[in-house]
């Protein structure tokens, strides 16, 4: 992974021939997104907590 990649995959389930689910994190904002691919279709949505707020992963500061 290159240092300037904005998005990182934190979790992945499934495979090449199966449906795939990934949790992707935006390294600039910390917002977590759920991406699901099934065949030729796919969808992306932010992950929300119980209160309906986006799940945020703390991003380490670069010194």
N, C-alpha and C positions, 0 to 999 in steps of 0.2 A: 504494500500500500504506500502510495506516495504521501509525503507529509502534507501536501496541500489539498488532499481529498476532503471535501466538505462533509460527505456522508459516510458513516461506517455501519456495518452490519453487526449488531450485538447478539442476535439469535437467529438461527435458521432451522426450519423443520421441513422435511420432505426431501424430494430428490428431483433428478432430471425428468423422469417419466411420471412422477407423482405430482399432485398439487404441492405448491411451495408456500410456506408462510415465513416471513422475515420481519424482525424488528430492526428498524433502521434509525440511527440517531444523527441528527444534524449537529455537527461539531461546533457550529457558530452559536446556535441558540440552545442546544441541549434537548430540544423537543424530540420525543420518540414517535415514530410512525409505524403502523402495521401495514405491510404489503402482502397481498395474497395473489398468487397466480394459479389459474386453473385452465389448462389447455391454452387457448388463444386469448383468454380474458384475464384481466387483473384489476386490482383495486388498491388504493392507497388512502389511509385515513390516520389522523393523529390518534395516539393512545390517550385515553382520558382516565382520570382517577374517579373515585366515588362522588366527588363534588362536581364533576364535569369539567375539571381543569386539565390542561395537557400535562402528561407525565414528562418531567424534566430530569435529565441526567446531568449531574454536576460535571462541568467541563474543567479539567485542570488548566490553570493559567500557565502560559509559556513565559518564562523569564528570560 
